[in-house]
């Protein structure tokens, strides 16, 4: 078996060329990739090893494990990273003078070890070039994400049926997890950094939505154990409460992010109105979200609409408010751009972002909609297509 | 609410004292803790922030998120880590001259940022002191792990009932996941490093057990997607095959690790005999595994027994063999000690290790047993108590 499938290779070379463009902007003549997410990005498969990307020409994939791939000119088995420099010489690649390493996604010890491979070269942060390349999805990547959106919607269509009377939020979540898994969900969410620990997602009911969390998700929740303080808290879902379902869309190496709201019985007019406000924000973002727009404008627009309608104190949380309304998404749940007032990024065609203007209404719960979008010349196009209205349990 | 619960604080102080003992051995006068697992270890709760441990005296817990904990003398809210040095001065703590940072569990960028807080101090690797302390569990920690073992056994008792005719390995796994979750499993496995990506565990049937994986688990499996190449591959379970169930024991901030084997129809005598060999290895390890024994002796013993019985070519894999038969376990799935021939560790009372001597028999699948043990003066005591015989589906 080949490490890189023939039919995916042209798409991978587009990704490599994009990384190389950003490498050149930063004056790197080589980048050594080692993090799981970036190995997947540059191989469309996870293996244990390294990818050496020169600033021009073909990369070399160095494999430690698993055994069994066909050796090829650009696929070389190694025992440890220290084997890399002499193999590069054998492959007639010049010694690099400025090497990028993934400062933002490798452990300190790992970077120190890798830096020692090229002691005469300047060591710089290669994470930015990779993040910028990954921000714009290739055709193959977009196709995977569209498939995720379809699977996620197929699973969400079965959510109402997962509910049985007197269920807790956690019991409800467990049945949704099962439906997602049967639909092909991998049951694992790749995230960046250490502030996004999560199981298969978040189901929060009633005032649990107003419990602040240490994690960098938009919504909180107490969780059921202090070791994983987020999401469902195991309390029964009550009449007059909303249940916000924000569960995993990871059905392949990519993922979509989609939130919908269910309710038990009738909920307050305030909550209904806030939910419609979220939808208005999304409609407006979809319209103006064309290539060239500063990402910060999406945030400012959302905050403005929420304030105009008098919902500012419920926006993105109540006791603790999140300072962003969305995020890039792809191989990892939290990619660039971050949709915040401080963003310096500009929308580009092929970016994929999840927008999630949400409100926490005390005594009721969380409301609002999240969709994953592709940036197109006509604005934001949702790939999470599913009714947005609050549905009854 | 207090950040540190009164009833857990005495136990946490035992942990801190243990870390301080190892800090002193390495000449550190302060250690700045920031990784999720070690925050949990030193607070019995996850929060976003930092814990500053001087080499003697009480630590200071610096909290960024969530809002809402009672401020106390040793619990201080900060906005960012750069606030820490001046607050230490206010608390009359001396400026440190040799500071430990978690080189082995923080991102490169994060360590660089933290090192800048104490520019005049030597920066050293604090990971080892934390790992050594965490190797020996406190009474409170052992109690949590015993609870995990009970919950995991309660769930495994329902595994046979999860099977329906013509199921795939993945469908079988999904039903086991649901049972585990209903039993209180958190649905999230904390691991150390980047070579242990997994959903809720591994269910491998037949020859899928012989597919090499890039991950550092003992067993392989193709997985259902090249982005997560391990475990179940989605093929139907066939007559004459084994199904190895190695699913999550994470029911609180700690976890147990337990593997049992099921079979569909009759399996070969070779497989049955190899399974009994695994049990013999465990019995012998339980007997000799007393404080003072070099960890490597457990490995050597296992390899010796497997070879004596002629099973060496199936031991710990067949096409690709794992070089270890067990691992420390606790907050993270993979802790110290690693049970390998190269281990320099010595068994100590209160260590918790998972031992998993396994065999992959071509044409049949994986066999063998895994238990989680506590090291006691009388040898290894299993906390995953569940019948070890191969059970029929």
Interface residues (C-beta under 8 A of the other chain):
Chain A: X35 X36 X40 X44 X45 X46 X47 X48 X49 X64 X65 X66 X67 X68 X101 X102 X103 X104 X105 X106 X107 X108 X109 X110 X111 X112 X125 X127 X170 X171 X174 X175 X177 X178 X181 X182 X184 X186 X187 X188 X190 X193 X194 X195 X197 X198 X199 X200 X211 X212 X213 X214 X215 X220 X224 X225 X226 X227 X228 X229 X251 X252 X253 X319 X320 X331
Chain B: X35 X36 X40 X44 X45 X46 X47 X48 X49 X64 X65 X66 X67 X68 X101 X102 X103 X104 X105 X106 X107 X108 X109 X110 X111 X112 X125 X127 X170 X171 X174 X175 X177 X178 X181 X182 X184 X186 X187 X188 X190 X193 X194 X195 X197 X198 X199 X200 X211 X212 X213 X214 X215 X220 X224 X225 X226 X227 X228 X229 X251 X252 X253 X319 X320 X331
